[in-house]
Amino acid sequence: MKALRKVKLTPAKCGMDLGDGSERAEYVNQDYILHTLGRPHRNIGIMYTYYPKDEQWPARISEACKDMEISFQWDYPYDDYFPYQGGLHGTTEGQPFLQMQDIRRHGQDVTLTLTIDCSLEDEYLRAIARELAPYGRMRLRINHECGGHWFTHNQRFSYKEVGEFFVRFAKIVKEEAPHITVVFCGPTIDGESEEEKLMYEEEFTAPLAVSDIWSIDCYLALHYGWPYDICEKGTESYSMHPVEEFITDMKRTSDRAAVVNGGICKPLVISEFNTDGDVTGPMHQGESIKRFVEELKKWDGDWFDGFSMYQFRDRGRLGLEIEDPNHKSVGIPQPLLKDYKEILKDPYFMPGMEEEGETTLPATLRWGGAEDAQGLAIPITFEKTPEFCEVTFEEEQLNLMMELNGRWFYKAPGTKTIDLMSAFFENPIAPNTEMTLKIFAPPATGKNDPAQGEDWAINYYCTISKMPTLRIRYESVEDVK
């Protein structure tokens, strides 16, 4: 075996994120998603709401108002997301904290979308910022789609008040947890205006300035009347956006936001993106997404930060899987899933791996996040595609993400041996192929540790003292006769 090497994880040219759970679906654990897709994402998006002064709180509003007659998803008193259980007088023992820990243990960063009562006093907001601080370089998306009219924050408050609240909350987050990236999901270019300007531009000038990232939610096709009507030809409950027009409008939005922001352009991300199979049918759902990806690569703009597929599993047809109506914990893969896995393999969307020279054990690994981590690379020369390939760690307490032959694996604390053979199921190798088993160490609890030093909020450290054991065999134990 050749000498151990250091390896650094670096950003992809374009980030790939994934939504996991919303008003349309339950959260799916990251082990299942990793096994299904074969690699982690940069960010996993989860969606929560916080209206602690409402009489129905802390119940999920669709459960609290089961007998309420509604004709649109957002007709409830507050948004039908999962209730945020933290905050002032809350608890961090439940959600979304357990999900955030699951996401970070699996080598991904968190994007938390939070729709929140704009009348809350600073003490509520400060409590939230403090309890999010241990979750590293996460993204916080406050009162998204704020240029619309459907969410509770736009129904109870003016656009001016929504903008002022965003600025107030963002400033508190930067005081309590400056490493958290604040995302402003604002309006796009006003299509009804003769001028090239954003909708509600004056009301949202300050949020554009105080945020770190700009965001839009937009779909190539969307059945927005779901689940209260059926999408058919001639109905008015769906929308379509041609691919070229879609990207052009994104760029126009970015350019105008930069003008409004004094010439300073911030990265733009699509936080919700898909083509709705309710409109196109599931057999053709992936076609426009593949065209979008190819057009996006042609633009190759530094202004664009990435997009988030909404979502992994869905009760409608906005998922890589649809939820089995008989068992909500069971997903039914859609044709889109195969297309999406191919996009994930595109080098344009793959994080970089830079080897940085030799090292020895014990070695300290640093986890900054999904785009910034330092790990180990174990060189391996394979005689041919193996029949058996597994790795065993004597240090069972380690929490590790590993990559081999383009496929990623997770080792949880308490697990000793990981079977690596699925790295070769779809990608057999030529004789005498040299590659490295890359090992990274995200936080075992999913949280950073304040005891680790001054940079604890942005970095987590883990020491590996013993070399793992590889079992590689090129013949079966015995052939059945």
Protein Blocks (a to p, Z undefined) as FASTA:
>chain_A
ZZdddddddddfbdcdddeddjkbccddfklmmmmnopacfbdcddddddfkbmklccdf
klmmmmpccfbfklpfbdcbdcdfebehiafkbcfklmmmmmmmnopacdddddddfkbc
fklmmmmmmmmmmnojadddehihklbmkbmklmmpcfklmmmmmmmmmmmmmmmmmmbc
cddddddddfkbfbdcdehklmmmmmmmmpmbdcddddfbdcfkbckbccdehiakbccd
dfklmmmmmmmmmmmmmmmnnopacddddfbgcddfklnopklmmmmmmmmmmmmmmnop
akbnbdcdddfbdcblmbfbdcdfklmkbccddfklmmmmmmmmpmklgccdddebjcdd
ddddddfbjkbccddddddddfbacfbdcdddfblmbccdddeehiacdddehiabdcfk
lmmmmmccdehiacddddddddfklpacfknojklmmpccdddfbdcdddddfbdfbdcZ
Z
